[in-house]
Amino acid sequence: QVQLVESGGGLVQPGGSLRLSCAASGFTFSSYHMSWYRQAPGKERELVAGISPTGGGTNYADSVKGRFTISRDNRKNTVSLQMNSLKPEDTAVYYCKAGRSGSAYWGQGTQVTVSS
């Protein structure tokens, strides 16, 4: 069955870095657009970053441009999010999403907390 398993979350001080990973299985990973979303308490889920099936195209939320980098490895069926210069407002549950016309899959999420 389809599985998206996020890892790499945790507690980090402001200005620190974390790298999130999402391991995919059960579908043709290289055919899917992959994204990272996040949801903070009391707020709606928002798009953080996305990457095209080949990895040739990426997009970012304005709030993370220049600090976060999304990448994928189609041989290992993984997508990653490198997060640098973290701020308290980056605190949220981060979700991995696989999307293609007519279908979408979500992971269970990983908590990222930025606090001193």
Secondary structure, 3 states (H helix, E strand, C coil): CCEEEEECCEEECCCCCEEEEEEEECCCHHHCEEEEEEECCCCCCEEEEEECCCCCCEEECCCCCCCEEEEEECCCCEEEEEECCCCHHHCEEEEEEEEECCEEEECCCEEEEECC
